[in-house]
Amino acid sequence: MTCHTVTDSPYGHLTLVAADDGALCGLYMTGQRHRPPEESFGPRDDSPRCFAAAREQLAAYFAGELREFTVELNLRGTPFQRSVWEQLSRIPYGETRTYGQLADALGSPGASRAVGLANGRNPVGIIVPCHRVVGTDGSLTGYGGGLDRKRRLLDFERGADMALF
């Protein structure tokens, strides 16, 4: 059983989903590609018991005060997807990696395309920073939340977007 809430952010409404163990298992943006249907999120629960840590950490992140999330996660995916998401979590704030670099880090240098597919299925964007992955030439490539949001998140982390908040 899951429950969810909706919180505001500089990037629009974010839907937070908690697993039955209270750990965060979803963070979805409005209009996000691969966003599960609303009915799969479980009942809405706006009480702070499940979502206090996630809301506090997201607020601190958007205020420029937090660079690494520690909220408890319960990520559901294939073993390969979870290994990609683990690699995403290791990309430092304000930095980027390419799909090829992530594939190399996984010991599968030919798996750039598979890394990209797993990246696109990341269930907790921003917290597991899939926005920090770019094309080989540094170009912005697919992002479930849209390229404009990806650009804004990267600019924000590099300090260029602070005046917008």
Residue pairs with C-beta under 8 A, 6 or more apart in sequence:
1 20
1 42
2 17
2 18
2 19
2 20
2 25
2 26
2 40
2 41
2 42
3 17
3 18
3 41
3 42
3 43
3 44
3 45
3 50
4 15
4 16
4 17
4 18
4 26
4 41
4 42
4 43
4 44
4 45
5 15
5 16
5 44
5 45
5 46
5 50
5 51
6 13
6 14
6 15
6 16
6 44
7 13
7 14
7 16
7 51
7 55
7 58
8 14
9 58
9 62
10 62
10 152
10 156
10 164
10 165
11 29
11 145
11 149
11 152
11 153
12 29
12 30
13 29
13 30
14 27
14 28
14 29
14 58
14 126
15 26
15 27
15 28
15 29
15 41
16 24
16 26
16 27
16 51
16 54
16 55
17 24
17 25
17 26
17 27
17 28
17 41
17 42
18 24
18 25
18 45
18 50
18 51
19 25
19 74
21 74
22 49
22 50
22 72
23 72
23 73
23 74
24 51
24 54
24 71
24 72
24 73
24 74
24 124
24 127
25 73
25 74
25 75
25 76
25 123
25 124
26 36
26 41
26 123
26 124
27 54
27 123
27 124
27 125
27 126
27 127
28 35
28 36
28 123
28 125
29 35
29 125
29 144
29 145
29 146
29 149
31 145
31 146
32 125
32 144
32 145
33 120
33 144
33 145
34 120
34 121
34 144
35 144
45 51
48 55
53 71
53 72
54 71
54 127
57 66
57 69
57 70
57 71
57 127
58 126
58 127
60 66
61 67
61 69
61 126
62 165
63 165
64 156
64 162
67 92
67 93
67 94
68 93
69 127
71 127
73 124
73 127
73 128
75 82
75 85
75 123
75 124
75 128
76 123
77 85
77 118
77 121
77 123
78 118
80 114
80 118
81 118
81 121
83 106
84 102
84 106
84 115
84 118
84 119
84 122
85 118
85 122
85 128
87 102
87 105
87 106
88 102
88 119
88 122
88 128
88 129
88 130
88 132
88 133
89 128
89 129
90 105
91 97
91 129
91 132
91 133
93 129
93 157
94 157
94 158
94 159
95 132
96 132
96 133
96 134
96 138
96 154
97 105
97 132
97 133
97 134
98 112
98 133
98 134
98 135
98 136
98 138
99 112
99 113
99 115
99 116
99 119
99 133
99 135
99 136
99 141
100 109
100 112
100 136
102 112
102 115
102 119
102 133
103 109
103 110
103 111
103 112
103 114
103 115
106 115
108 114
116 133
116 141
116 142
119 130
119 133
120 130
120 142
120 144
122 128
122 130
122 144
125 131
125 144
125 145
126 153
130 143
130 144
131 143
131 145
131 149
131 150
131 153
131 154
132 154
132 157
133 141
134 140
134 141
135 141
140 147
140 150
140 151
140 154
143 149
143 150
152 161
152 164
155 161
156 162
156 164
156 165
